[in-house]
Amino acid sequence: MQFIDLKRQYEAYKEEIDRAIQDVIDNSDFILGSYVKGLEERLSQYVGQRYAIGVSSGTDGLMLALNALGLRQGDVVITPVFTFIATAEAVSALGGIPAFSDIDPETFNMTPDALMQAIETVREKKLPLKGVIAVSLYGQCPDMDEIQKICREEGLFLIEDACQSFGARYKGRFSCGITDIAVTSFYPAKPLGGFGDGGMVFLSDKEIAEKIRALRDHGQRSHYLHEMIGKNARLDTIQAAVVLAKFRHFEDELKRRENARKIYDEMFEDYGLASSSVRLPVIRQDRTSVMAQYTIRIKRGKRDMVKDYLLKRSMPTAIHYKLPLHLQPCFKGLNELFNYSEGQFTEAEKACHEVLSLPFHAFIGAEEQSMAVEAIKDAIWRE
């Protein structure tokens, strides 16, 4: 069993993907080619944003967005403390300072209350607070309206880190189309992924869009005229061709993923594991999730035992994530600046000891899911 079976997906769309790749090769259309433009147009229409700009990765997309929004050395940006490091890494890479907020124990996302606490911490230190990056973790948006209201009242920019949530809906709107600027990723394991790194920035502001287009191509608006220091962060045309071919089947895959989620939920409930021994993913009523991961919670002290037991039975799992950001060695300097310490972010630290992601993708079969649930049942009951 594969944790994410990309080969099965490729075989389903092989003819379309191969034809698109061959077309790029036949036309030598490798850098910012027609497939990049086509993908930008299709995805901007899909999410309801005015502009979509293809970039080399989700991480680079975050950096380009922060750069275009004017992040300067020493500026503070608040991110959730429970997320992949790229969210805060992008801030640090530009000389900014990430500050952290705790999370909702059910959705694992930033909450408005936790954001306000983080804002107060930064203001107490009299540091220049410039913005917020709200992550739509595991495929579901946070309370974006409330977070956006806080940011507007505080005069802060808001970026949605939608690297796991492209296709999710929040109160009838698509992730990547809710905030003024958002970034997604086409990493192969994402719900909409390519055959390598890639990403896209979505936004509504024409001036900022033009700046990001220049920044992704060495700061040039016209050939060999470099108006600013940029980087090589262009979306590869072959990756755009692959993503565009997969996008034709994306809505069908989202239905498959939702069906697979329900099957997992029902199996856990049938075995009497739900809520007592295992906490299942929670999807808020006013939103959907693309289920970038199917992540359960197992009480602290038992999670690692279950993971080891599944490994012995050749059952792949993953922990998203093992350490909250304030305890990562690369951010130890922030602990001194903000007086962070172990125990500071209760919900995030607890989640790190309890989360376990199970095999999950659009093509997973009920038999495979049953094997995973039965293995978890056996591990818990034998304890």
N, C-alpha and C positions, 0 to 999 in steps of 0.2 A: 504493500500500500504506500502511496505517495502522500506527503503532507499537502502539496499542491501539485496536481498532475497536469503539467503544461503540455506534455506530449499528447495526451488524450485530446486536449483542446486543439492542438495543432492539426492532428489527424482529421478532426471534424471540419476544419476550414482550409485544409492543405492546398486545394486547388486555387482558391482565391488569394491566399497569402503568397504562394509561390508565383502566381501570375503578377501580383503587385510588385514583388521584389525584382522579378525579371524585367518588368517595365522600367524600373528605376535604372537597372544596369544597362538595358538596351539604349536608353536615352542619355546615359551618363549624367543623370540628374541628381547628383549626390548631396550638394550643399544648398540648403534652403530652397529645395526644388518644389515642383508643383504639388506633390503630396503633402508637404508641410503646409502650404497655403490652403489646400483642400481640407486638411484636418482642422486647421484653425477656424475656417469658416463653418464647418459642420458642428464643431464642439461649442463655438460661441453661440450659435443658434440654439443648440440643445439646452444649454444652461441658462440662456437668456441674458448673456452679457454682451456688451457692445464690441469688445475686443478680446481676442485670444492669441497668445504669443507662444509659439513652440520653443522650448528650451531643452537643454541637455540633461537635466534631471530635476526632480522636485527640490532638492537642496539648492541647486543653482537658481531655481525659480524664486525661492525665498530670499536668497541673497540679492538677486536683481530687483525684487520688489522693495526690499528694505533700502537698497541703494537709491532707487528712483524716488522713494518717499523722503529722502534726505537724511537718513540715519548718519550720525556723526560719531566720532570718537568720544566715548564716555556716555553716550545716550543710553537710557535704560528702556528695554522692551520686556514686558511681562509675558511669560509662556507658562503653560501647565508644567508641573514638575514630573508628571507621569506621561511620558511620550518618548518617541524615538529621538535620539540626540540631535538630529539634523535641525529640529525646530529652534533650539537654543544655539546650536553650533553656528547657524547662519548669522545670528546676531553677533556672536563673539568674533567670527571671521572678519567682520567689517569694523571691528573695534568697539562695538557696542557692548552693553552689559545686560545679560539676561537676568531677570528676577522671576521668582517662581510663585505659582499659586497651587493650592491643593485641588482635589478633584471630588466629583460626585461618586460615591461608592458603588452606585448601580450602573451608570453609563461610562464611568472613568474619565469624563470630560470636565473641563473647567466649569465652575459654577459662578454666578454673579456675586454671591457673597464672598467666595474665595478670592475672586478678582478684586473686590473692594478692599479686602484685608491686605492683598499684595500691594495695592496702590498706596495704602496707608503706610506700609513698611518702607516703600521707596521714598515717599514724601518726608517721612521722619528723618531719613538720611540726607534730605535736601539734595537729591540727585535729579538730573534732568530726565523726567519720564516722558517718552515720546510716543509709545504705542503698545499694542497688544497683538500677540499671535494666538488665536483660539484654534485649537486642534479638534478636528472632527474624527475622534479616535475610533478605531475598529469599524469604521464605516457609517457612523451616526453623528449628526451635528449636535453641538451643545445648545444651550438656551441662547441662541444667537441674537434674537431681538433684544433681550435684556442686556446682554453683553455689549451690543452695538449702542444701546441707549447710554450705558455708562461711559463708553468711549467718547461719544459725542458731547456728553455733559462735561467730561474731563479734558476735552480737547486733544484726544489721542487718536492716532490712526489705528485701524483694525484690519488685520490680515487673517483670512481663513486658511489654515493649513489643512487643505483638503486632499492630502496625498493618499489618504485611505478611503475617501468618501465620494469620489466622483460617481454621480448617478443617484445619490441619496436625496431624499426630499425632506424639507423642513417647512411645515405649515403651507404646503403646496408649492414651494419654491425649491429649485434645485441647489444642492451644494455647488459652490463656485459661482452662483448667481445671487447670493444673499448679501454679501458685503461689497464694499467698493473695490476690493482687490482680493484675489484668492489664487492659490497655487495647488496644482495636482501633480501626481507622479505617474509615469508609465513603466515603472519598474516591473519586470516580468510577472512577479507574484501578485500584483495589484488586480482588482476586479477588471480593470481595463488596462492591460499591460502590453508592452512590446517584446522584442527579443533582445533587449539590452536597456541601458539607461535612457531616460527621456522624461519630459514633463511639459507643463503648460501653465502660463500665467493668464488669469482672467481679470478683466477690469473694465471700468466704464469711462475713465478719464482719458481723453485724447492725448493731452500733453505728456502724461505719465507713460502711456502706451508707446508713444514715439521714443521716449527716453529709454524704455526697456528694450525696444527693438534695436536701438543703437548700442546699448550696454552689452547685449548678448553677442554682438559682433564687433568686439574691440573698440566700442565707443564711436563707431563711424555711422553717419547718416548717408554719406555718399562715399564712393570708393576712394580709399586711401586719404580721406579727410577725417581725422579723428578729433572730435570735439571734446571728448572726455575719456578718462581711463576706464575701459570696460574689460571684458574677458571673452574667451571663446566659449560661449554657452549656447550654441545653436542646436536645435533639434535636428538629428540626423534624418535625412530623407527616407532612408530604408526603414528606420523605426517608425516614421510617420505613416509609411505605406502599410506596415504591419498593423499598426493601431487602427488605421482607417478600415482595413479589411475586417478586423475583429469587431469594430464598432457597429457594423451592419447587424451583428448578432447580439449586441450588448443587452438590449431590453429582454430578449429571451433568456440570456444568461442570468440577469437579475431575478427573473421569475424562478429559474432553477435554484439559485442561491437561497431565495426565500423559502422555497419548498424544502430544501435540504435543512435549513434552520429549523423549520417546523418538525421535521422528522426527528432530528436530534432532540428537540424539546419533548416531543411525545415519548420517545424511548426512555429518556431520563425519568419522566413522570411515571411511565408504566412500571419501571423498576423500583419506584418509590425513592429515588435518589434526589429528585428535585427539591430544593429548599432545605432539606434536612442535612444531607452530606455535600450536595453540589448546588451552587447558585448559578442559575442559567443567565444568559444575556438578557438584558432588559431593553426593550425598544419603546420609547415614549409614544403615546397615542397620536401626537400631532406631527410625527415624523417617521421616516423609514430608514432602514440601514441597508447598505450593500454588503454587509457582513464580510469585510476585508479579512477578518478572522472570526472563527467561532470560539470565543474565549469564555471559559467557565471559571468559577472560583471554588476552591477546595480549602477547607480550614487549615490554618497555619500548622505546620508540623506533619500534615498528611499529604500535602501537594507533592512534595519531592518523592515521597514513598510511592505515590501513584504513578508519577512520571517514570521512576526507575522500573516499576513493575511493567508498565507499557513498553518501555524500551526492551526489556527482556523478551517480550512477545512480538518484537519487531514492529511496534506501533509507534509511528513518528509523532512527536508533539513539539511544542515550542513554548517559551515563556516570553511574553510581550508585556512587561519588561522586568528584568531581574533587579535593577537598581533605579531608584528615583534620581532625577538629574542632580539634585543638590549633594548626593553622595557619590557621584561619579568623580574619579580622581582629577579629571581635567578642570572641574569647577570648584575645587577646594578653596580657591581664593575668594569665591563668593560667600563662603561660610563666614569668613572674617568680616567681609563688607556688610553683610546683612544679618550677621549673628545666626546663620543657619546651623542646625545640628541634627543629629539623628533623633527622631521623635518629633521633629518640627512639623512635618506634613503627615499627619496621622493616617489619613485615608490612602494616600499614595504609597506610603511605606507598607501598610497592611496589604494593599493590592499586590505589591511586588512579591510578597510571600505566599500569595494564594492563587494568582492567575495561571491558567494553563490553556493553551490553544490546541485544538484538536484538528485532525485532518479535515480540510474543507475546501471545496471548489465547486464550480458549476456542474461538473461531470461526475461527482462522487455518487456512488450507488448506496442504496439503503442497506445492502449487505455489509458494505465497508463501515458504514456508520454504526451498524449493530455490533460489529466486532469491537469497535472502539468503546462503545458504551458498556458492553459486557465485560471488557477488560477492566474498565474503571470500577464496575460493580464488584468484580472478583477481588480487585485490589483493596477496596474499602471494606468489604465483608470479611476478608481473611484477616484484616487488622483487628 
